[in-house]
């Protein structure tokens, strides 16, 4: 049976609460998963670098089901959407891991991580924050999201 993805808007910063809430409120026969995508990024504090988890799409969670998902709260707008490309970038637990790469003759080459072979998605790199902005399609619109990318060498 075909998976149907729905985009659900929620207040920014409350994604984890909404994931838990909608897992309880949704008819479990048709619901397979409630997804909130996250990414790893490096943050510097206390004199050293630390790996942190951040919400990839603040204010958005996804409901995945096999048929029409009926919510007990009827006033909640669900937006049908295609299976997001982000799912392919996730390695486990709906988390996009840090990628690593080099810049050679002005061209970005990702050597490992989920962006390896997908350099065309990268629109902007911030070497100081160790992040990259990538462009994805979400519900028919282009969205720019931030993911972790460490450039460890420039030639």
ABEGO torsion letter per residue (X at the ends): XBBBBBBBBBBBGAAAAAAAAAAAABBAAABABBBBBBBBBBBBBGGBBBBBBBBABBGBBBBBBABBBBBABAABBBBBBBBBAAAAABABGGBBBBBBBBBBGGBBBBABEAABGAAAABABBBAAAGBBBBBBBBGGBBBBBBBBBBBABBX
